[in-house]
């Protein structure tokens, strides 16, 4: 029987978890700021991993959209919804 998680998939999951953790400590942040943080920490910048972290995590929410120099930017926040 094959392994459930390939090494590549495990590393991608770790990267997505790092993004969520970084937002928890330093958020809210724009997508551009998240990319800068990945580069500053010498991590790979891969759009599908960033998308997975921002859209699939139950703790990451789109806070608002802002305009910077005529460009629309998403602002993401870490939030635990109490229900």
N, C-alpha and C positions, 0 to 999 in steps of 0.2 A: 504494500500500500504506500502511496506517495505521501510526502510531507504536506501537512496542511498549509503551512506558511513557508514560502520560498524565502531565501535570504534577502532578495531584493524587496519583497513585499514587507518583510519585517523591518528593514531599514526605512522604507517609506512611511510605515506606521510610526516609527520612532521620530522621524522628521515632523510629521503632522502633530504628534504629541508635544514636541518641542515648541512648535508655533503656538499651540493652545496654552502651554505653560508660560511662554513669553508674554502673550497677551494678558494672562492672569496677573502677572507681576507688573507689566509696563503699560497696559492698555488704558483707555481706548487708543487705537492706532489706525492710520489709514493703511491700505494695501501697500502703498509705496513705502511707508515706514517699516512695515513688516519685511519687505524685500530688502531694505537697507540693513535691518537687524540681522537677517540671514547672512548677508555678505559680511557684515562686521564680525560675525561669529564664525566666519569661514565655513558656512553650511551651503549645501547645494540649493540653488533657486530653481525649482521646477514647478511650473504652473499647476499641473494636476495635483501635486501634493498640497500646495497652498490652497487650492480650491477645496480639496478634501477636508483640510483642517478648518476652513472658514465656513463651509456650507453643511458639512455632515456632523460636526461636533454639536452636541446638545447644549454646550456651555457658551458657544460663540454666537453672538447676535449682531445683526446690522444695526448700529446705533442711529446713523443718519448718513446722508450724502451731503458733501460740501463742494463748493466750487473753489478751485485754486488755479489762478491764472487762466480762467475760462475753461478749465477741465473739471469734469465731475469725478470726485473721489469718494469711495466708500470708507466709512469709519466703523471699525469693528470693536466690540467689547466682549469681555468675559463676564458672564452673568449666570448666577444660579437662580432659577425661578423656583420659588417656594410654592408648592401646590398642595 
